[in-house]
Amino acid sequence: MIKERASHSWQTPKTLLMLVAIVLPISFASWQALLNNFVIEKANFTGAEIGLLQSVREIPGFLAFTAVFILLFLREQKFMVLSLVMLTIGVAITGFFPSVSGLLCTTLLMSIGFHYFETLKQSLSLQWLSKEEAPEVLGKMISVGALASLITYGVLWVLLEQVGLAYKWVYVIAGTTALAIVIFIWLAFPAFEGKTRQNKKLVLRKRYWLYYALVFMSGARRQIFVVFAGFLMVEKFGYSAADITLLFLINYAFNWLFAKRIGRFIGVVGERKALIFEYVGLILVFVSYALVETAEVAAGLYVIDHLFFALALAIKTYFQKIADPADIASTAGVSFTISHIAAVFIPVSFGLLWLISPASVFYAGAAMAVVSLLLAFNIPEHPEQGNEVR
């Protein structure tokens, strides 16, 4: 690892990664927690409008491959910080535009920053961390983010339930707080370099096909949780914004307690067994979503569903083990684009399906988890370059 201009022991890549793991829950997670109630109460959204909004939100993810072209002019680390600036400003101004057109615009700004940030965070994490430490450190990043989320959602609950603050000002507080941390990151950290010079062109390799397939299915399946599981809580079971915030508090309490252990678990049992376990669990969860009739059981499913997503970091560590180190930055952008191919059309098309049969949306999610399970059986016990597929 080459460090430039570092003058303090805490100015390390790991510290920087932990700080950016805090920014995301304060900004994007706040946006997400308030969204369903905000759009229903203030903009009169139905399933069709929320599907359209979520499809627009995913368009920048589909275009994440363009990050490799921007890297011709910007260093990855600086680009990541600029992406966070866009994300946090987009969140801060969301509450001022309670209409379909206004929310589409603010969501697009927020989403451009979010998806470029996620692409660059994945790339820099896999470059800065060794293969041995990556599962545990990535799990620790989830745990740190979960602790930040616990604090964030606790504050959100107080602001909404006790203070009675308007959504507009809650968005402002969340966005500007996250922006302040981003400015600190910008000013406090030197530039870091990975050990391997990255390819600055699009890379698609046949031997990565299983990774691409896993990423595609993960992106498609995740939309069911992100878009429709929360919407189910509000529309079918009448959860308030404070109720949803409390549910998120429980989610992140579990992540805080178990994410680092999950990372360590992946390091011990391997990516194949970890992903098989995840997908079997998700099949059961999605079928249960389709059948659930009580708010309490639905809340339990939501927490379990969220916890399973921590196991998805096994896809990243699988790629790190099979990849040419010079391909990591380019493939990070390509993989985000692949994961968002389905994400562009699933929210809007499934939003229309939701109007006919909400249960069918979750049965489709279970079918996606079955396909993912079949793919996971192809992962070798010990993946590496030259041994990418079983």
C-alpha positions as CSV (number, residue, x, y, z in Angstrom):
1,M,0.0,0.0,0.0
2,I,1.3,3.4,-1.0
3,K,0.3,6.3,1.2
4,E,0.7,9.9,0.1
5,R,1.0,12.8,2.6
6,A,-0.3,10.8,5.6
7,S,0.8,12.5,8.8
8,H,-1.3,10.7,11.4
9,S,-1.8,7.0,12.3
10,W,-5.5,7.3,11.8
11,Q,-5.2,8.5,8.2
12,T,-5.4,5.1,6.6
13,P,-7.6,3.5,3.9
14,K,-9.4,1.4,6.5
15,T,-10.4,4.5,8.5
16,L,-11.6,6.2,5.3
17,L,-13.7,3.2,4.4
18,M,-15.3,3.1,7.9
19,L,-16.2,6.8,7.6
20,V,-17.8,6.5,4.2
21,A,-19.7,3.5,5.7
22,I,-21.2,6.0,8.2
23,V,-22.2,8.6,5.5
24,L,-24.5,6.2,3.6
25,P,-26.9,5.3,6.4
26,I,-27.2,8.9,7.5
27,S,-28.1,10.1,4.0
28,F,-29.5,7.3,1.7
29,A,-31.0,5.2,4.5
30,S,-32.9,8.2,5.9
31,W,-34.2,8.9,2.4
32,Q,-35.3,5.3,2.0
33,A,-36.9,5.1,5.5
34,L,-39.1,8.2,4.9
35,L,-39.8,7.6,1.3
36,N,-42.9,5.4,1.3
37,N,-44.8,7.5,3.8
38,F,-43.6,10.8,2.2
39,V,-44.8,9.9,-1.3
40,I,-48.1,8.4,-0.1
41,E,-49.0,11.2,2.3
42,K,-47.6,14.3,0.5
43,A,-47.6,13.3,-3.2
44,N,-50.5,10.8,-3.3
45,F,-48.4,8.0,-4.9
46,T,-49.9,4.6,-5.8
47,G,-47.9,1.4,-6.7
48,A,-47.6,2.7,-10.3
49,E,-45.9,6.0,-9.3
50,I,-43.6,4.3,-6.7
51,G,-42.6,1.8,-9.4
52,L,-41.8,4.6,-11.8
53,L,-39.8,6.5,-9.2
54,Q,-37.8,3.4,-8.3
55,S,-37.1,2.7,-11.9
56,V,-35.8,6.2,-12.4
57,R,-33.7,5.8,-9.3
58,E,-32.0,2.7,-10.8
59,I,-31.1,4.3,-14.2
60,P,-27.8,5.7,-12.8
61,G,-27.0,2.2,-11.6
62,F,-27.5,0.9,-15.1
63,L,-25.0,3.6,-16.3
64,A,-22.4,2.8,-13.6
65,F,-20.0,1.4,-16.2
66,T,-19.4,5.0,-17.3
67,A,-17.4,5.5,-14.1
68,V,-14.4,3.9,-15.9
69,F,-14.4,6.8,-18.4
70,I,-14.6,9.4,-15.7
71,L,-11.6,7.8,-14.1
72,L,-9.5,8.9,-17.1
73,F,-9.8,12.4,-15.6
74,L,-10.4,11.9,-11.9
75,R,-8.7,9.8,-9.3
76,E,-11.0,7.1,-7.8
77,Q,-10.8,8.5,-4.3
78,K,-11.7,12.1,-5.3
79,F,-14.5,10.8,-7.6
80,M,-15.9,8.8,-4.6
81,V,-16.0,12.0,-2.4
82,L,-17.7,14.0,-5.2
83,S,-20.3,11.3,-5.6
84,L,-21.1,11.5,-1.9
85,V,-21.5,15.3,-2.3
86,M,-24.2,14.7,-4.9
87,L,-25.9,12.0,-2.8
88,T,-26.1,14.1,0.3
89,I,-27.3,17.3,-1.5
90,G,-30.0,15.2,-3.3
91,V,-31.3,13.9,0.0
92,A,-31.2,17.3,1.7
93,I,-33.5,18.9,-0.9
94,T,-36.0,16.0,-1.4
95,G,-38.6,17.3,1.0
96,F,-39.0,20.6,-0.9
97,F,-40.4,18.9,-4.0
98,P,-43.5,16.8,-3.0
99,S,-44.7,16.0,-6.6
100,V,-44.0,13.3,-9.1
101,S,-41.8,15.5,-11.3
102,G,-40.0,17.1,-8.3
103,L,-39.3,13.7,-6.7
104,L,-38.1,12.3,-10.0
105,C,-35.5,15.1,-10.3
106,T,-34.3,15.0,-6.7
107,T,-34.2,11.2,-6.8
108,L,-32.1,11.2,-10.0
109,L,-29.5,13.6,-8.4
110,M,-29.3,11.5,-5.3
111,S,-29.1,8.3,-7.2
112,I,-26.3,9.4,-9.5
113,G,-24.2,10.1,-6.4
114,F,-25.3,6.9,-4.7
115,H,-24.5,4.5,-7.6
116,Y,-21.2,6.1,-8.5
117,F,-20.3,6.0,-4.8
118,E,-21.2,2.3,-4.4
119,T,-19.2,1.4,-7.5
120,L,-16.1,3.2,-6.3
121,K,-16.4,2.0,-2.7
122,Q,-16.5,-1.6,-4.0
123,S,-13.5,-1.0,-6.2
124,L,-11.4,0.7,-3.6
125,S,-12.3,-1.8,-0.9
126,L,-11.1,-4.7,-3.0
127,Q,-8.0,-2.8,-4.0
128,W,-7.0,-1.7,-0.5
129,L,-7.9,-4.9,1.4
130,S,-6.0,-8.2,1.1
131,K,-8.0,-11.3,0.2
132,E,-7.5,-12.7,3.7
133,E,-8.8,-9.7,5.5
134,A,-11.5,-8.6,3.0
135,P,-14.5,-10.7,4.3
136,E,-14.0,-9.6,7.9
137,V,-13.3,-6.0,7.1
138,L,-16.2,-5.8,4.7
139,G,-18.4,-7.3,7.4
140,K,-17.1,-4.7,9.9
141,M,-18.0,-1.9,7.4
142,I,-21.6,-3.3,7.4
143,S,-21.5,-3.4,11.2
144,V,-20.2,0.2,11.5
145,G,-22.8,1.3,9.0
146,A,-25.5,-0.5,11.0
147,L,-24.4,1.3,14.2
148,A,-24.6,4.6,12.4
149,S,-28.0,3.5,11.1
150,L,-29.2,2.7,14.7
151,I,-28.3,6.2,15.8
152,T,-29.8,7.8,12.6
153,Y,-33.1,5.9,12.9
154,G,-33.2,6.7,16.6
155,V,-32.9,10.4,15.8
156,L,-35.5,10.0,13.0
157,W,-38.0,8.4,15.3
158,V,-37.6,11.2,17.9
159,L,-37.9,13.9,15.2
160,L,-41.0,12.3,13.7
161,E,-42.8,10.8,16.7
162,Q,-41.8,13.1,19.6
163,V,-41.0,16.5,18.0
164,G,-43.4,16.1,15.1
165,L,-41.0,17.7,12.6
166,A,-42.1,17.9,9.0
167,Y,-40.6,15.5,6.5
168,K,-39.0,18.4,4.7
169,W,-36.8,19.4,7.6
170,V,-36.0,15.8,8.5
171,Y,-34.5,15.4,5.0
172,V,-32.6,18.6,5.4
173,I,-31.1,17.5,8.7
174,A,-30.1,14.1,7.4
175,G,-28.6,15.4,4.1
176,T,-26.6,18.3,5.7
177,T,-25.2,16.1,8.5
178,A,-23.9,13.6,6.0
179,L,-22.5,16.4,3.8
180,A,-20.5,17.7,6.8
181,I,-18.9,14.3,7.2
182,V,-18.0,14.2,3.5
183,I,-16.3,17.6,3.7
184,F,-14.3,16.3,6.7
185,I,-13.2,13.3,4.6
186,W,-12.3,15.5,1.7
187,L,-10.1,17.7,3.9
188,A,-8.6,15.2,6.3
189,F,-7.4,12.3,4.2
190,P,-4.4,12.1,1.9
191,A,-4.7,10.3,-1.5
192,F,-4.2,6.5,-1.3
193,E,-3.1,4.2,-4.1
194,G,-3.7,0.5,-4.6
195,K,-0.8,-1.9,-5.4
196,T,-2.0,-2.6,-9.0
197,R,-2.5,0.0,-11.7
198,Q,-6.1,-0.3,-12.9
199,N,-7.4,-0.8,-16.4
200,K,-9.1,2.4,-17.6
201,K,-11.3,0.7,-20.2
202,L,-14.3,-1.6,-20.1
203,V,-13.4,-5.2,-19.2
204,L,-15.7,-8.1,-19.9
205,R,-14.1,-11.5,-19.5
206,K,-15.7,-14.9,-20.3
207,R,-14.2,-16.5,-17.2
208,Y,-16.1,-14.0,-14.9
209,W,-19.5,-15.2,-16.3
210,L,-20.7,-16.8,-13.0
211,Y,-19.9,-13.5,-11.1
212,Y,-21.9,-11.5,-13.7
213,A,-24.8,-13.9,-13.4
214,L,-24.8,-13.8,-9.6
215,V,-24.7,-10.0,-9.7
216,F,-27.5,-9.8,-12.2
217,M,-29.8,-12.0,-10.1
218,S,-28.9,-10.2,-6.9
219,G,-29.8,-6.9,-8.5
220,A,-33.1,-8.2,-9.8
221,R,-34.1,-9.9,-6.5
222,R,-33.0,-6.9,-4.4
223,Q,-35.7,-4.7,-6.0
224,I,-38.4,-6.8,-4.5
225,F,-37.1,-6.1,-1.1
226,V,-36.2,-2.4,-1.6
227,V,-39.2,-1.4,-3.5
228,F,-42.1,-3.6,-2.5
229,A,-41.4,-5.1,1.0
230,G,-41.5,-1.6,2.6
231,F,-44.4,-0.6,0.4
232,L,-46.3,-3.7,1.7
233,M,-45.8,-2.5,5.3
234,V,-47.3,0.9,4.6
235,E,-50.1,0.0,2.2
236,K,-51.4,-3.3,3.5
237,F,-50.6,-3.0,7.2
238,G,-50.8,0.7,7.8
239,Y,-47.3,1.3,9.2
240,S,-46.6,5.0,10.0
241,A,-43.2,6.7,9.2
242,A,-42.3,6.2,12.9
243,D,-43.2,2.5,12.7
244,I,-41.0,2.0,9.6
245,T,-38.2,3.9,11.3
246,L,-38.5,1.6,14.4
247,L,-38.4,-1.4,12.0
248,F,-35.2,-0.1,10.5
249,L,-33.8,0.3,14.0
250,I,-34.4,-3.4,14.6
251,N,-32.8,-4.3,11.2
252,Y,-29.7,-2.4,11.9
253,A,-29.4,-3.6,15.5
254,F,-29.1,-7.1,14.0
255,N,-26.6,-6.0,11.4
256,W,-24.5,-4.3,14.1
257,L,-24.5,-7.4,16.2
258,F,-24.0,-10.0,13.5
259,A,-22.5,-8.4,10.3
260,K,-18.8,-8.7,11.4
261,R,-19.5,-12.3,12.4
262,I,-21.2,-12.9,9.1
263,G,-18.0,-11.7,7.3
264,R,-15.9,-13.9,9.5
265,F,-18.4,-16.8,8.8
266,I,-17.9,-16.3,5.0
267,G,-14.1,-16.4,5.5
268,V,-14.4,-19.7,7.3
269,V,-17.0,-21.7,5.3
270,G,-16.4,-20.0,1.9
271,E,-18.5,-18.2,-0.6
272,R,-20.3,-21.2,-2.0
273,K,-21.8,-22.4,1.3
274,A,-22.6,-18.9,2.5
275,L,-24.6,-18.0,-0.7
276,I,-26.4,-21.3,-0.8
277,F,-27.6,-20.6,2.8
278,E,-28.6,-17.1,1.8
279,Y,-30.7,-18.2,-1.2
280,V,-32.5,-21.0,0.5
281,G,-33.5,-18.6,3.3
282,L,-34.6,-15.9,0.8
283,I,-36.9,-18.4,-1.1
284,L,-38.7,-19.1,2.2
285,V,-38.9,-15.4,3.1
286,F,-40.4,-14.3,-0.3
287,V,-43.0,-17.1,-0.3
288,S,-43.9,-16.0,3.2
289,Y,-44.3,-12.4,2.1
290,A,-46.8,-13.5,-0.4
291,L,-48.9,-15.3,2.2
292,V,-48.5,-13.1,5.3
293,E,-51.7,-11.7,6.8
294,T,-50.5,-10.1,10.1
295,A,-48.4,-7.0,10.6
296,E,-46.2,-8.7,13.3
297,V,-45.2,-11.6,11.1
298,A,-44.6,-9.2,8.1
299,A,-42.2,-7.2,10.4
300,G,-40.4,-10.4,11.4
301,L,-39.9,-11.3,7.7
302,Y,-38.6,-7.8,6.9
303,V,-35.9,-8.1,9.6
304,I,-34.9,-11.6,8.5
305,D,-34.8,-10.5,4.8
306,H,-32.6,-7.5,5.7
307,L,-30.2,-9.7,7.6
308,F,-29.8,-12.1,4.7
309,F,-28.4,-9.3,2.5
310,A,-25.3,-9.1,4.7
311,L,-24.3,-12.5,3.2
312,A,-24.3,-11.0,-0.3
313,L,-20.8,-9.6,0.4
314,A,-19.7,-13.2,-0.5
315,I,-20.3,-12.3,-4.1
316,K,-17.7,-9.5,-3.8
317,T,-15.1,-11.7,-2.1
318,Y,-15.7,-14.4,-4.7
319,F,-14.8,-11.9,-7.4
320,Q,-11.8,-10.7,-5.5
321,K,-10.4,-14.2,-5.5
322,I,-10.9,-15.0,-9.2
323,A,-10.1,-11.5,-10.6
324,D,-7.0,-10.1,-12.2
325,P,-6.2,-7.3,-9.7
326,A,-6.0,-4.8,-12.6
327,D,-9.6,-5.5,-13.5
328,I,-11.2,-4.5,-10.2
329,A,-12.1,-0.8,-10.9
330,S,-13.5,-1.5,-14.4
331,T,-15.4,-4.6,-13.3
332,A,-16.9,-2.7,-10.4
333,G,-18.6,-0.4,-12.8
334,V,-19.6,-3.2,-15.2
335,S,-21.0,-5.3,-12.4
336,F,-23.2,-2.4,-11.1
337,T,-24.5,-1.9,-14.6
338,I,-25.3,-5.6,-14.9
339,S,-27.1,-5.6,-11.5
340,H,-29.2,-2.8,-12.7
341,I,-30.3,-4.1,-16.0
342,A,-33.3,-5.8,-14.4
343,A,-33.6,-3.0,-11.8
344,V,-34.6,-0.5,-14.5
345,F,-37.7,-2.3,-15.6
346,I,-38.6,-4.5,-12.6
347,P,-39.9,-1.6,-10.3
348,V,-42.2,-0.1,-12.9
349,S,-43.5,-3.4,-14.4
350,F,-43.9,-5.0,-11.1
351,G,-45.6,-1.8,-9.8
352,L,-48.3,-2.5,-12.4
353,L,-48.4,-6.2,-11.4
354,W,-48.8,-5.0,-7.8
355,L,-52.1,-3.3,-8.7
356,I,-53.4,-6.7,-9.8
357,S,-51.8,-9.1,-7.3
358,P,-49.2,-8.1,-4.7
359,A,-48.6,-11.8,-3.8
360,S,-47.4,-12.4,-7.4
361,V,-44.6,-9.9,-6.9
362,F,-43.2,-11.9,-4.0
363,Y,-43.6,-15.3,-5.8
364,A,-41.5,-13.8,-8.6
365,G,-38.9,-12.9,-6.0
366,A,-38.9,-16.5,-4.8
367,A,-38.4,-17.7,-8.3
368,M,-35.4,-15.3,-8.7
369,A,-33.9,-16.7,-5.5
370,V,-34.2,-20.3,-6.9
371,V,-32.2,-19.2,-10.0
372,S,-29.6,-17.7,-7.7
373,L,-29.4,-20.9,-5.7
374,L,-28.7,-22.9,-8.9
375,L,-25.9,-20.5,-9.8
376,A,-24.4,-20.7,-6.3
377,F,-23.9,-24.5,-6.7
378,N,-21.4,-23.7,-9.5
379,I,-19.0,-21.8,-7.2
380,P,-15.9,-23.8,-6.4
381,E,-15.0,-24.6,-2.8
382,H,-11.7,-22.7,-3.2
383,P,-12.2,-20.1,-6.0
384,E,-9.1,-18.5,-7.6
385,Q,-7.8,-17.4,-11.0
386,G,-8.1,-20.5,-13.2
387,N,-10.7,-22.0,-10.9
388,E,-13.6,-19.7,-11.3
389,V,-16.4,-22.2,-11.8
390,R,-16.9,-25.6,-10.3
